[in-house]
Every structure is written in C-alpha cells, then in structure tokens.
Amino acid sequence: MAAWCRRETRNVEGYYVAGKKVPYWVAAFSTNTTGESGWLLLGLTGMGYMVGVHALWVALGETIGVGLSWVLLARRLKVATDEYQSITVPDYLASRFQDKRHYLRLLSVLIILSMVGVYTTAQMITVGKAFGAFLQMDYKYGVALGALITLVYTSVGGFKAVAYTDLIQGVLMLMALIVIPIVGLYTVGGVGEMLTALNEIDASLLYPMGEYGWSIAGIIAVASFLAIGLPFLGVPQLMVRFISLRSKDEVYKAGAISVTCIALFDVGAVLIGMTGRIIFPDLVDAETIMPVMSAELFPPILTGIFMVVVLAAVMSTVDSLLILASSAVVRDLLQKIIRLPYSTEKLTRIGKIVTIIIGLSAMMFALTEVKLIFWFVLFAWSGLGAAFAPVLICSLLWRKTTWAGAFTGMLAGFVTTLVWILFFKEVSHGLYEMIPGFIMGLLFTIIVSLYTQTGKQSAGSSR
C-alpha cells in the first residue's frame, strides 16, 4: 500500500492531501474510521453494556454530527480550499481572513500540536495494551510494533496511504459491527428476549433517559451524549478529508455513505454491549465485552480477525493524527510562517522526517505508560472541536466573520474546554466539555466579528 501510494508524495500537496484526488467512497470511510478509533469498539460497546439503550443517544449525536458536517461544511470547504489552494485547515483560515502576520495560523498550529501530541500517545498506549491482551505480547513490544507499522506506511505513502488504509480498516470495522451484534441477538433469542432479559437484570437499562430519568443529571447526560457528535463539525483531521476530495460534486455521495456507516457503526457497538450484558453479566471491565464475545462466540479464525479490527481502528486514528501534526509543522510553520526557501520536494522529504519524529516521540511517552496521559486526552477530541468548529462554521456560512472574531473564537473555545475540565466538570453533573467550549467559541466569534465590522481589524489582518 505504502509503495503504491509513494508516487503521490513528491510534493507537499501530494503528501498531505493526496493531490486532492481522493475518491468519494475512500473519503467517506476514511472520515469515519479516523473519527472513531478504538473508542468505538471498546468504549461505546462498554457504554452499551453499562447503560443499555441510554447509549443510543451517542449514536444519534454522532450520526447528526457527521451528517451536518457533510451537508453544511464539506462542499463549501472543498470549494474554498480549491480557490485558495489551501491544503490544511490553518491554510484555509489564513487565506479566508487574510492573516498576513500569521497570528491565526500560529494559534492553530499550537492547538493542533498540543492536542495531537497527547492524543497520539494515548492511542499508542492503547495499541500496546491491545497487543498484550490479544496476543500475549509484552506491552513495550506491542507499542513498538504498532508504532513501526503505522510509521512505515504513513511516512512512505503519506495521506493517500492513510486514506486507503482507512478504507480497508473501515470495511473490517463495519463487518465486525454487523456480524457480532447479529450473533449476539441470536444467542439471547432475539430482540424481544433481549429486552426482557435486560429488564430483569436492571430496568434502568431500558430507560432512554438512563438511571437519572427526567432529572437535571439525566438531561445533562443526554445532552452530553448528543454533543459527542459536535467535534465532527470542525476537527482538522476530518476536515482534511473534505479538502482531499477529487471533486466537489462527489460530496453528497460521500456523505450518504459516511452517514449510513456511522449509524451502523454506533448502533452495532451499542447492541454488542446490550447483548453482552446478558451473555456475560459479570464482567469486571465492561470495555472488554467485544473481545470477550469475539473469543467466546466465534471460531478462532474470526476471533483473530475481530482482534485485528480493534487494532486497525486505533491505528487508523494514529496515522491521521501524525499526518495532521506533520502538515501543521511543515506547511503552516516552516513553509508559511518561517518561509524556508526550500523546494516543494525538499519540504516533502522534511515532512516525512517530521512524521517519523512525531511518531517516535509519542511512542517514547507511550512506553512509559504514563497514567496522566489518559486524563489529559479527555479534552483532546473536544479541545480540537471547540477550537475549530465554531470558527469553521462561521467562516463558511457567515460572510461577516472577521479575523478578530475567528482568532478570539478559536482561543475562547479551546481555553473554555480546558478550564471546564479543570474546575467545573465535577460540579456540573459531568457536562461534556465540548458543550460550553462550543458555545463560548461561537459566541466570541459572532460578537467580536460584529464589533469589528466597522472598527479597526487586529494586526493579523491585511487591512
């Protein structure tokens, strides 16, 4: 795969967006696999095990989020980035707001690198643990093997290798999330028997509002589950899929595939948890339900395939994060801000080296298995989403958005996410940090843009 894709990596555009020639069906699967990672196969299945039908709010939220991103943003972003010849999200924002002094671009790079660093490290920790659990491999060897595989095809084949690898991984994930729930339902005797059995175990497993019902805690829980789909409206690693499409006319076909698959992904994951709760009611760790069902209900060859699916899901996120971080360093920092006088071919070679360095750095942190990393990654997904989603939405849908509005909105969304986790999440019934982060980012973008319509623009503007 990497060798086949290598010919597309001879320049910066080829390495980071595959020359903007990615077919719609590849972009659709790549968007979903990158956005989901191992969280879908381990986290959401575990959530279905613990809270039952209440977890379906996550499926609804993600389906709505993915759908809105394709309908509202994809075509507009594709057209705009083609017009501006942009290949990254900071690239687009700098052109859209005439960011001659690169303040907006620099802020974007800092946010991307800080979030991607811990996000990638946490994913590599997961890879190491997965290899250990499934193959009885030493944790450190597991991290190293996962990192080696991912770094080889990502550094050699660039974004094209990432996108086509995501396609394969996405098909495998879809297969697993259809087959395992069907076998689970067959094992428990069908949908009716499943509902009856869950009611006998714990009636709250069938409550749409969860164990808290129509209380403040219950409403906040539902809102938080729905808001998990909000980052799909702005995280850069997904937006680059829109940029890389070969034609704006293929957006809606890609969107139809993407929305259908995300709904099947999420509903399948929740059903695995719900049926697993009946078949294996005494699991110590709910997030092991998919591996347990795979091992106990299927022959060894299928169990092996399903284990590969879990590892593939994690690596599909790692490769996209590496490309994202590398593009921020090479395209936005070195080429646009520092303005290194290098040819595009030399910058591409530097990009491959940067990809390897970032990956190896994440691997070294993962080898220490630092527990704090997992705490920090709680806001990596929402931090990126709150920083970029409000600004992208406004920039593409509202012509009056100004440079100052974009800059303050991005900063407000990101900072609010961090502050909320540090000081307010525990006292707010666990309200998902993306909600206040998104709201503050949107408010600052709109209010500051209105204020600066007739006033002087900040120093970041060309005017």
SULVENDA-V608195 format. One record per residue. N is the residue number from 0. RES is the residue in one small letter. PSI is psi in radians with two decimals (NA if undefined). NEAR is the number of other ideal C-beta (glycine too) atoms within 8 Angstrom. D_FIRST is the distance of its C-alpha to the first C-alpha in whole Angstrom. Layout:
BEGIN
n=N res=RES psi=PSI near=NEAR d_first=D_FIRST
n=N res=RES psi=PSI near=NEAR d_first=D_FIRST
END
This chain:
BEGIN
n=0 res=m psi=-0.87 near=9 d_first=0
n=1 res=a psi=-0.72 near=10 d_first=4
n=2 res=a psi=-0.69 near=7 d_first=6
n=3 res=w psi=-0.64 near=8 d_first=5
n=4 res=c psi=-0.19 near=15 d_first=6
n=5 res=r psi=-0.57 near=10 d_first=9
n=6 res=r psi=-0.30 near=6 d_first=11
n=7 res=e psi=-0.05 near=13 d_first=12
n=8 res=t psi=0.44 near=14 d_first=13
n=9 res=r psi=-0.18 near=8 d_first=16
n=10 res=n psi=3.01 near=9 d_first=18
n=11 res=v psi=-0.79 near=13 d_first=19
n=12 res=e psi=-0.70 near=10 d_first=19
n=13 res=g psi=-0.69 near=14 d_first=15
n=14 res=y psi=-0.67 near=13 d_first=14
n=15 res=y psi=-0.37 near=16 d_first=16
n=16 res=v psi=0.38 near=12 d_first=16
n=17 res=a psi=0.63 near=13 d_first=14
n=18 res=g psi=0.27 near=8 d_first=17
n=19 res=k psi=0.82 near=12 d_first=18
n=20 res=k psi=0.39 near=8 d_first=16
n=21 res=v psi=2.20 near=15 d_first=15
n=22 res=p psi=2.71 near=8 d_first=16
n=23 res=y psi=-0.65 near=13 d_first=19
n=24 res=w psi=-0.53 near=10 d_first=17
n=25 res=v psi=-0.79 near=12 d_first=14
n=26 res=a psi=-0.64 near=16 d_first=16
n=27 res=a psi=-0.87 near=13 d_first=19
n=28 res=f psi=-0.65 near=15 d_first=17
n=29 res=s psi=-0.67 near=16 d_first=15
n=30 res=t psi=-0.79 near=13 d_first=19
n=31 res=n psi=-0.78 near=14 d_first=20
n=32 res=t psi=-0.65 near=16 d_first=17
n=33 res=t psi=-0.70 near=14 d_first=18
n=34 res=g psi=-0.38 near=12 d_first=22
n=35 res=e psi=-0.89 near=13 d_first=22
n=36 res=s psi=-2.80 near=12 d_first=20
n=37 res=g psi=-0.24 near=13 d_first=22
n=38 res=w psi=-0.65 near=8 d_first=25
n=39 res=l psi=-0.84 near=15 d_first=25
n=40 res=l psi=-0.39 near=16 d_first=25
n=41 res=l psi=-0.85 near=13 d_first=27
n=42 res=g psi=-0.88 near=10 d_first=29
n=43 res=l psi=-0.62 near=15 d_first=30
n=44 res=t psi=-0.71 near=17 d_first=31
n=45 res=g psi=-0.63 near=14 d_first=33
n=46 res=m psi=-0.72 near=13 d_first=35
n=47 res=g psi=-0.63 near=18 d_first=35
n=48 res=y psi=-0.71 near=12 d_first=37
n=49 res=m psi=-0.68 near=9 d_first=39
n=50 res=v psi=-0.03 near=11 d_first=40
n=51 res=g psi=-2.35 near=15 d_first=40
n=52 res=v psi=-0.36 near=11 d_first=40
n=53 res=h psi=-0.54 near=15 d_first=40
n=54 res=a psi=-0.27 near=15 d_first=36
n=55 res=l psi=-0.32 near=10 d_first=36
n=56 res=w psi=-0.55 near=11 d_first=37
n=57 res=v psi=-0.78 near=14 d_first=34
n=58 res=a psi=-0.75 near=13 d_first=32
n=59 res=l psi=-0.78 near=9 d_first=34
n=60 res=g psi=-0.76 near=14 d_first=34
n=61 res=e psi=-0.66 near=14 d_first=30
n=62 res=t psi=-0.76 near=13 d_first=30
n=63 res=i psi=-0.78 near=10 d_first=33
n=64 res=g psi=-0.81 near=14 d_first=31
n=65 res=v psi=-0.75 near=16 d_first=28
n=66 res=g psi=-0.80 near=10 d_first=30
n=67 res=l psi=-0.63 near=11 d_first=32
n=68 res=s psi=-0.69 near=12 d_first=29
n=69 res=w psi=-0.68 near=14 d_first=27
n=70 res=v psi=-0.78 near=8 d_first=31
n=71 res=l psi=-0.63 near=11 d_first=33
n=72 res=l psi=-0.69 near=15 d_first=30
n=73 res=a psi=-0.98 near=14 d_first=27
n=74 res=r psi=-0.77 near=9 d_first=28
n=75 res=r psi=-0.75 near=10 d_first=31
n=76 res=l psi=-0.68 near=14 d_first=28
n=77 res=k psi=-0.83 near=13 d_first=26
n=78 res=v psi=-0.79 near=9 d_first=29
n=79 res=a psi=-0.78 near=12 d_first=30
n=80 res=t psi=-0.53 near=14 d_first=27
n=81 res=d psi=-0.71 near=9 d_first=27
n=82 res=e psi=-0.76 near=6 d_first=31
n=83 res=y psi=-0.10 near=10 d_first=30
n=84 res=q psi=0.72 near=6 d_first=27
n=85 res=s psi=2.57 near=11 d_first=26
n=86 res=i psi=-0.04 near=13 d_first=23
n=87 res=t psi=2.87 near=14 d_first=24
n=88 res=v psi=-0.82 near=12 d_first=26
n=89 res=p psi=-0.61 near=15 d_first=29
n=90 res=d psi=-0.85 near=15 d_first=28
n=91 res=y psi=-0.82 near=14 d_first=29
n=92 res=l psi=-0.69 near=16 d_first=32
n=93 res=a psi=-0.69 near=15 d_first=33
n=94 res=s psi=-0.74 near=10 d_first=34
n=95 res=r psi=-0.66 near=10 d_first=35
n=96 res=f psi=0.27 near=14 d_first=38
n=97 res=q psi=0.95 near=10 d_first=38
n=98 res=d psi=1.24 near=15 d_first=38
n=99 res=k psi=-0.54 near=7 d_first=39
n=100 res=r psi=0.04 near=6 d_first=40
n=101 res=h psi=0.38 near=11 d_first=36
n=102 res=y psi=-0.75 near=11 d_first=38
n=103 res=l psi=-0.71 near=16 d_first=36
n=104 res=r psi=-0.74 near=15 d_first=33
n=105 res=l psi=-0.74 near=10 d_first=33
n=106 res=l psi=-0.72 near=11 d_first=34
n=107 res=s psi=-0.78 near=17 d_first=31
n=108 res=v psi=-0.76 near=14 d_first=29
n=109 res=l psi=-0.75 near=8 d_first=32
n=110 res=i psi=-0.78 near=14 d_first=31
n=111 res=i psi=-0.84 near=14 d_first=27
n=112 res=l psi=-0.69 near=11 d_first=27
n=113 res=s psi=-0.73 near=9 d_first=30
n=114 res=m psi=-0.74 near=11 d_first=28
n=115 res=v psi=-0.62 near=14 d_first=25
n=116 res=g psi=-0.90 near=12 d_first=26
n=117 res=v psi=-0.57 near=12 d_first=27
n=118 res=y psi=-0.82 near=13 d_first=25
n=119 res=t psi=-0.73 near=15 d_first=22
n=120 res=t psi=-0.79 near=14 d_first=24
n=121 res=a psi=-0.68 near=14 d_first=26
n=122 res=q psi=-0.65 near=15 d_first=22
n=123 res=m psi=-0.58 near=15 d_first=21
n=124 res=i psi=-0.73 near=13 d_first=25
n=125 res=t psi=-0.71 near=11 d_first=24
n=126 res=v psi=-0.78 near=17 d_first=21
n=127 res=g psi=-0.76 near=16 d_first=23
n=128 res=k psi=-0.63 near=10 d_first=26
n=129 res=a psi=-0.79 near=15 d_first=24
n=130 res=f psi=-0.69 near=16 d_first=23
n=131 res=g psi=-0.73 near=12 d_first=26
n=132 res=a psi=-0.69 near=8 d_first=27
n=133 res=f psi=-0.61 near=10 d_first=25
n=134 res=l psi=0.09 near=8 d_first=25
n=135 res=q psi=0.60 near=4 d_first=28
n=136 res=m psi=2.52 near=9 d_first=26
n=137 res=d psi=2.42 near=6 d_first=28
n=138 res=y psi=-0.83 near=11 d_first=27
n=139 res=k psi=-0.66 near=8 d_first=26
n=140 res=y psi=-0.62 near=9 d_first=24
n=141 res=g psi=-0.78 near=16 d_first=22
n=142 res=v psi=-0.82 near=16 d_first=22
n=143 res=a psi=-0.75 near=10 d_first=21
n=144 res=l psi=-0.80 near=10 d_first=18
n=145 res=g psi=-0.74 near=17 d_first=17
n=146 res=a psi=-0.72 near=15 d_first=17
n=147 res=l psi=-0.83 near=8 d_first=15
n=148 res=i psi=-0.83 near=9 d_first=12
n=149 res=t psi=-0.74 near=13 d_first=12
n=150 res=l psi=-0.62 near=13 d_first=13
n=151 res=v psi=-0.96 near=9 d_first=10
n=152 res=y psi=-0.45 near=14 d_first=7
n=153 res=t psi=-0.80 near=15 d_first=10
n=154 res=s psi=-0.62 near=11 d_first=12
n=155 res=v psi=-0.81 near=13 d_first=9
n=156 res=g psi=-0.18 near=16 d_first=7
n=157 res=g psi=-2.71 near=19 d_first=11
n=158 res=f psi=-0.59 near=13 d_first=12
n=159 res=k psi=-0.76 near=14 d_first=9
n=160 res=a psi=-0.70 near=16 d_first=6
n=161 res=v psi=-0.82 near=15 d_first=9
n=162 res=a psi=-0.78 near=15 d_first=10
n=163 res=y psi=-0.56 near=11 d_first=8
n=164 res=t psi=-0.69 near=12 d_first=8
n=165 res=d psi=-0.65 near=16 d_first=11
n=166 res=l psi=-0.86 near=13 d_first=12
n=167 res=i psi=-0.79 near=9 d_first=11
n=168 res=q psi=-0.64 near=14 d_first=13
n=169 res=g psi=-0.70 near=14 d_first=16
n=170 res=v psi=-0.73 near=9 d_first=16
n=171 res=l psi=-0.73 near=12 d_first=17
n=172 res=m psi=-0.75 near=16 d_first=19
n=173 res=l psi=-0.74 near=11 d_first=21
n=174 res=m psi=-0.83 near=9 d_first=21
n=175 res=a psi=-0.67 near=13 d_first=23
n=176 res=l psi=-0.05 near=15 d_first=25
n=177 res=i psi=-0.80 near=10 d_first=26
n=178 res=v psi=-0.84 near=9 d_first=27
n=179 res=i psi=-0.79 near=15 d_first=28
n=180 res=p psi=-0.65 near=12 d_first=31
n=181 res=i psi=-0.79 near=8 d_first=32
n=182 res=v psi=-0.66 near=11 d_first=33
n=183 res=g psi=-0.77 near=16 d_first=34
n=184 res=l psi=-0.69 near=12 d_first=37
n=185 res=y psi=-0.70 near=8 d_first=37
n=186 res=t psi=-0.68 near=9 d_first=38
n=187 res=v psi=-0.11 near=12 d_first=41
n=188 res=g psi=0.20 near=7 d_first=42
n=189 res=g psi=3.08 near=8 d_first=41
n=190 res=v psi=-0.80 near=6 d_first=41
n=191 res=g psi=-0.82 near=7 d_first=45
n=192 res=e psi=-0.62 near=9 d_first=45
n=193 res=m psi=-0.80 near=14 d_first=42
n=194 res=l psi=-0.71 near=9 d_first=44
n=195 res=t psi=-0.78 near=8 d_first=48
n=196 res=a psi=-0.72 near=10 d_first=46
n=197 res=l psi=-0.66 near=14 d_first=45
n=198 res=n psi=-0.65 near=10 d_first=48
n=199 res=e psi=-0.61 near=5 d_first=50
n=200 res=i psi=-0.87 near=9 d_first=48
n=201 res=d psi=1.96 near=7 d_first=48
n=202 res=a psi=-0.49 near=6 d_first=49
n=203 res=s psi=-0.28 near=9 d_first=47
n=204 res=l psi=-0.28 near=14 d_first=44
n=205 res=l psi=0.08 near=9 d_first=45
n=206 res=y psi=2.09 near=12 d_first=46
n=207 res=p psi=-0.59 near=7 d_first=44
n=208 res=m psi=0.05 near=11 d_first=45
n=209 res=g psi=-2.99 near=12 d_first=45
n=210 res=e psi=-0.35 near=8 d_first=48
n=211 res=y psi=-0.18 near=8 d_first=49
n=212 res=g psi=-2.59 near=8 d_first=50
n=213 res=w psi=0.82 near=5 d_first=51
n=214 res=s psi=3.05 near=7 d_first=52
n=215 res=i psi=-0.75 near=6 d_first=51
n=216 res=a psi=-0.69 near=8 d_first=48
n=217 res=g psi=-0.75 near=13 d_first=47
n=218 res=i psi=-0.71 near=10 d_first=46
n=219 res=i psi=-0.68 near=12 d_first=45
n=220 res=a psi=-0.78 near=14 d_first=42
n=221 res=v psi=-0.77 near=12 d_first=41
n=222 res=a psi=-0.70 near=11 d_first=41
n=223 res=s psi=-0.72 near=12 d_first=39
n=224 res=f psi=-0.77 near=13 d_first=37
n=225 res=l psi=-0.65 near=12 d_first=36
n=226 res=a psi=-0.17 near=12 d_first=36
n=227 res=i psi=-0.41 near=13 d_first=32
n=228 res=g psi=-0.22 near=12 d_first=31
n=229 res=l psi=-0.72 near=13 d_first=32
n=230 res=p psi=-0.36 near=15 d_first=30
n=231 res=f psi=-0.27 near=14 d_first=27
n=232 res=l psi=0.17 near=13 d_first=30
n=233 res=g psi=-0.28 near=15 d_first=29
n=234 res=v psi=2.27 near=13 d_first=26
n=235 res=p psi=-0.60 near=14 d_first=24
n=236 res=q psi=-0.36 near=11 d_first=21
n=237 res=l psi=-0.64 near=12 d_first=21
n=238 res=m psi=-0.54 near=14 d_first=23
n=239 res=v psi=-0.39 near=16 d_first=20
n=240 res=r psi=-0.66 near=13 d_first=19
n=241 res=f psi=-0.73 near=14 d_first=22
n=242 res=i psi=-0.62 near=16 d_first=22
n=243 res=s psi=-0.15 near=13 d_first=18
n=244 res=l psi=2.52 near=16 d_first=19
n=245 res=r psi=-0.33 near=8 d_first=20
n=246 res=s psi=2.48 near=6 d_first=23
n=247 res=k psi=-0.39 near=9 d_first=26
n=248 res=d psi=-0.19 near=4 d_first=27
n=249 res=e psi=0.03 near=12 d_first=24
n=250 res=v psi=-0.85 near=14 d_first=25
n=251 res=y psi=-0.54 near=8 d_first=27
n=252 res=k psi=-0.72 near=9 d_first=25
n=253 res=a psi=-0.73 near=16 d_first=22
n=254 res=g psi=-0.71 near=13 d_first=25
n=255 res=a psi=-0.75 near=8 d_first=26
n=256 res=i psi=-0.79 near=12 d_first=23
n=257 res=s psi=-0.80 near=14 d_first=23
n=258 res=v psi=-0.74 near=12 d_first=26
n=259 res=t psi=-0.78 near=8 d_first=26
n=260 res=c psi=-0.70 near=13 d_first=24
n=261 res=i psi=-0.62 near=14 d_first=25
n=262 res=a psi=-0.76 near=10 d_first=28
n=263 res=l psi=-0.73 near=11 d_first=27
n=264 res=f psi=-0.99 near=14 d_first=25
n=265 res=d psi=-0.75 near=14 d_first=28
n=266 res=v psi=-0.70 near=10 d_first=31
n=267 res=g psi=-0.72 near=13 d_first=29
n=268 res=a psi=-0.74 near=15 d_first=29
n=269 res=v psi=-0.70 near=17 d_first=32
n=270 res=l psi=-0.59 near=12 d_first=33
n=271 res=i psi=-0.79 near=17 d_first=32
n=272 res=g psi=-0.72 near=19 d_first=34
n=273 res=m psi=-0.80 near=16 d_first=37
n=274 res=t psi=-0.62 near=15 d_first=37
n=275 res=g psi=-0.53 near=17 d_first=36
n=276 res=r psi=-0.57 near=15 d_first=39
n=277 res=i psi=-0.77 near=11 d_first=41
n=278 res=i psi=-0.68 near=12 d_first=39
n=279 res=f psi=1.33 near=10 d_first=39
n=280 res=p psi=-0.20 near=7 d_first=42
n=281 res=d psi=0.54 near=4 d_first=42
n=282 res=l psi=2.39 near=11 d_first=39
n=283 res=v psi=-0.70 near=3 d_first=39
n=284 res=d psi=1.91 near=6 d_first=36
n=285 res=a psi=-0.50 near=10 d_first=35
n=286 res=e psi=0.00 near=8 d_first=32
n=287 res=t psi=0.13 near=11 d_first=31
n=288 res=i psi=-0.68 near=17 d_first=32
n=289 res=m psi=-0.85 near=14 d_first=29
n=290 res=p psi=-0.68 near=12 d_first=28
n=291 res=v psi=-0.81 near=11 d_first=31
n=292 res=m psi=-0.68 near=17 d_first=31
n=293 res=s psi=-0.72 near=13 d_first=28
n=294 res=a psi=-0.61 near=8 d_first=30
n=295 res=e psi=-0.46 near=8 d_first=33
n=296 res=l psi=-0.11 near=10 d_first=33
n=297 res=f psi=2.72 near=11 d_first=30
n=298 res=p psi=2.78 near=5 d_first=29
n=299 res=p psi=-0.65 near=6 d_first=27
n=300 res=i psi=-0.69 near=6 d_first=24
n=301 res=l psi=-0.62 near=10 d_first=24
n=302 res=t psi=-0.75 near=11 d_first=25
n=303 res=g psi=-0.70 near=8 d_first=22
n=304 res=i psi=-0.74 near=10 d_first=19
n=305 res=f psi=-0.58 near=14 d_first=21
n=306 res=m psi=-0.65 near=13 d_first=21
n=307 res=v psi=-0.63 near=9 d_first=17
n=308 res=v psi=-0.76 near=14 d_first=18
n=309 res=v psi=-0.82 near=15 d_first=20
n=310 res=l psi=-0.70 near=13 d_first=18
n=311 res=a psi=-0.66 near=12 d_first=15
n=312 res=a psi=-0.71 near=16 d_first=17
n=313 res=v psi=-0.81 near=15 d_first=18
n=314 res=m psi=-0.46 near=14 d_first=15
n=315 res=s psi=-0.46 near=15 d_first=14
n=316 res=t psi=-0.69 near=15 d_first=17
n=317 res=v psi=-0.82 near=15 d_first=17
n=318 res=d psi=-0.68 near=15 d_first=14
n=319 res=s psi=-0.66 near=13 d_first=16
n=320 res=l psi=-0.66 near=13 d_first=19
n=321 res=l psi=-0.77 near=15 d_first=17
n=322 res=i psi=-0.71 near=16 d_first=16
n=323 res=l psi=-0.86 near=13 d_first=20
n=324 res=a psi=-0.72 near=16 d_first=22
n=325 res=s psi=-0.72 near=13 d_first=20
n=326 res=s psi=-0.63 near=14 d_first=21
n=327 res=a psi=-0.68 near=16 d_first=24
n=328 res=v psi=-0.88 near=14 d_first=25
n=329 res=v psi=-0.98 near=15 d_first=24
n=330 res=r psi=-0.88 near=17 d_first=24
n=331 res=d psi=-0.71 near=16 d_first=27
n=332 res=l psi=-1.01 near=12 d_first=29
n=333 res=l psi=-0.80 near=12 d_first=28
n=334 res=q psi=-0.69 near=12 d_first=28
n=335 res=k psi=-0.69 near=12 d_first=31
n=336 res=i psi=-0.95 near=10 d_first=33
n=337 res=i psi=-0.50 near=7 d_first=33
n=338 res=r psi=0.95 near=6 d_first=33
n=339 res=l psi=2.33 near=7 d_first=31
n=340 res=p psi=0.95 near=3 d_first=32
n=341 res=y psi=2.70 near=9 d_first=28
n=342 res=s psi=2.81 near=5 d_first=26
n=343 res=t psi=-0.52 near=9 d_first=23
n=344 res=e psi=-0.73 near=8 d_first=21
n=345 res=k psi=-0.69 near=8 d_first=23
n=346 res=l psi=-0.62 near=15 d_first=23
n=347 res=t psi=-0.73 near=14 d_first=19
n=348 res=r psi=-0.71 near=8 d_first=19
n=349 res=i psi=-0.70 near=11 d_first=21
n=350 res=g psi=-0.70 near=17 d_first=19
n=351 res=k psi=-0.69 near=13 d_first=16
n=352 res=i psi=-0.73 near=8 d_first=19
n=353 res=v psi=-0.72 near=12 d_first=21
n=354 res=t psi=-0.78 near=15 d_first=18
n=355 res=i psi=-0.75 near=10 d_first=18
n=356 res=i psi=-0.79 near=8 d_first=22
n=357 res=i psi=-0.75 near=15 d_first=22
n=358 res=g psi=-0.75 near=16 d_first=19
n=359 res=l psi=-0.63 near=10 d_first=21
n=360 res=s psi=-0.78 near=9 d_first=24
n=361 res=a psi=-0.67 near=13 d_first=24
n=362 res=m psi=-0.72 near=12 d_first=23
n=363 res=m psi=-0.73 near=8 d_first=26
n=364 res=f psi=-0.69 near=10 d_first=28
n=365 res=a psi=-0.58 near=16 d_first=26
n=366 res=l psi=-0.48 near=10 d_first=28
n=367 res=t psi=-0.24 near=6 d_first=31
n=368 res=e psi=0.88 near=8 d_first=31
n=369 res=v psi=2.12 near=7 d_first=33
n=370 res=k psi=-0.52 near=6 d_first=34
n=371 res=l psi=-0.49 near=6 d_first=35
n=372 res=i psi=-0.71 near=13 d_first=32
n=373 res=f psi=-0.60 near=9 d_first=32
n=374 res=w psi=-0.73 near=7 d_first=35
n=375 res=f psi=-0.59 near=10 d_first=33
n=376 res=v psi=-0.15 near=12 d_first=30
n=377 res=l psi=-0.57 near=9 d_first=33
n=378 res=f psi=0.18 near=11 d_first=33
n=379 res=a psi=-0.85 near=13 d_first=29
n=380 res=w psi=-0.85 near=11 d_first=28
n=381 res=s psi=-0.55 near=14 d_first=32
n=382 res=g psi=-0.78 near=15 d_first=32
n=383 res=l psi=-0.75 near=16 d_first=29
n=384 res=g psi=-0.79 near=17 d_first=31
n=385 res=a psi=-0.53 near=19 d_first=34
n=386 res=a psi=-0.73 near=17 d_first=34
n=387 res=f psi=-0.57 near=17 d_first=32
n=388 res=a psi=-0.90 near=16 d_first=32
n=389 res=p psi=-0.70 near=16 d_first=36
n=390 res=v psi=-0.74 near=17 d_first=35
n=391 res=l psi=-0.76 near=15 d_first=33
n=392 res=i psi=-0.85 near=13 d_first=35
n=393 res=c psi=-0.73 near=16 d_first=38
n=394 res=s psi=-0.55 near=12 d_first=36
n=395 res=l psi=-0.43 near=10 d_first=35
n=396 res=l psi=-0.24 near=7 d_first=38
n=397 res=w psi=1.91 near=8 d_first=41
n=398 res=r psi=-0.36 near=3 d_first=42
n=399 res=k psi=-0.01 near=7 d_first=44
n=400 res=t psi=2.31 near=12 d_first=42
n=401 res=t psi=2.95 near=13 d_first=43
n=402 res=w psi=-0.80 near=14 d_first=41
n=403 res=a psi=-0.69 near=14 d_first=43
n=404 res=g psi=-0.75 near=17 d_first=43
n=405 res=a psi=-0.77 near=18 d_first=39
n=406 res=f psi=-0.88 near=13 d_first=39
n=407 res=t psi=-0.60 near=11 d_first=42
n=408 res=g psi=-0.75 near=18 d_first=40
n=409 res=m psi=-0.79 near=18 d_first=37
n=410 res=l psi=-0.74 near=11 d_first=39
n=411 res=a psi=-0.75 near=12 d_first=41
n=412 res=g psi=-0.77 near=20 d_first=38
n=413 res=f psi=-0.84 near=14 d_first=36
n=414 res=v psi=-0.72 near=8 d_first=40
n=415 res=t psi=-0.71 near=14 d_first=41
n=416 res=t psi=-0.82 near=17 d_first=38
n=417 res=l psi=-0.85 near=10 d_first=39
n=418 res=v psi=-0.67 near=9 d_first=42
n=419 res=w psi=-0.78 near=14 d_first=42
n=420 res=i psi=-0.70 near=11 d_first=40
n=421 res=l psi=-0.66 near=6 d_first=43
n=422 res=f psi=-0.38 near=6 d_first=46
n=423 res=f psi=-0.32 near=11 d_first=46
n=424 res=k psi=-0.76 near=10 d_first=44
n=425 res=e psi=-0.51 near=5 d_first=46
n=426 res=v psi=0.13 near=4 d_first=49
n=427 res=s psi=0.52 near=9 d_first=47
n=428 res=h psi=0.51 near=7 d_first=46
n=429 res=g psi=0.47 near=9 d_first=43
n=430 res=l psi=2.20 near=13 d_first=42
n=431 res=y psi=2.25 near=11 d_first=38
n=432 res=e psi=-0.35 near=15 d_first=38
n=433 res=m psi=-0.53 near=15 d_first=36
n=434 res=i psi=-1.00 near=12 d_first=39
n=435 res=p psi=-0.59 near=12 d_first=42
n=436 res=g psi=-0.79 near=18 d_first=39
n=437 res=f psi=-0.77 near=15 d_first=38
n=438 res=i psi=-0.82 near=8 d_first=42
n=439 res=m psi=-0.70 near=12 d_first=43
n=440 res=g psi=-0.74 near=19 d_first=40
n=441 res=l psi=-0.77 near=13 d_first=41
n=442 res=l psi=-0.81 near=10 d_first=44
n=443 res=f psi=-0.69 near=15 d_first=44
n=444 res=t psi=-0.80 near=17 d_first=42
n=445 res=i psi=-0.89 near=12 d_first=45
n=446 res=i psi=-0.83 near=9 d_first=48
n=447 res=v psi=-0.63 near=13 d_first=47
n=448 res=s psi=-0.76 near=16 d_first=46
n=449 res=l psi=-0.71 near=9 d_first=49
n=450 res=y psi=-0.61 near=8 d_first=51
n=451 res=t psi=0.14 near=14 d_first=49
n=452 res=q psi=-0.79 near=8 d_first=50
n=453 res=t psi=-0.15 near=3 d_first=53
n=454 res=g psi=-3.05 near=6 d_first=53
n=455 res=k psi=2.42 near=4 d_first=51
n=456 res=q psi=2.79 near=10 d_first=48
n=457 res=s psi=3.00 near=10 d_first=46
n=458 res=a psi=-0.22 near=5 d_first=45
n=459 res=g psi=-0.29 near=14 d_first=42
n=460 res=s psi=2.77 near=13 d_first=43
n=461 res=s psi=-0.18 near=5 d_first=43
n=462 res=r psi=NA near=4 d_first=47
END
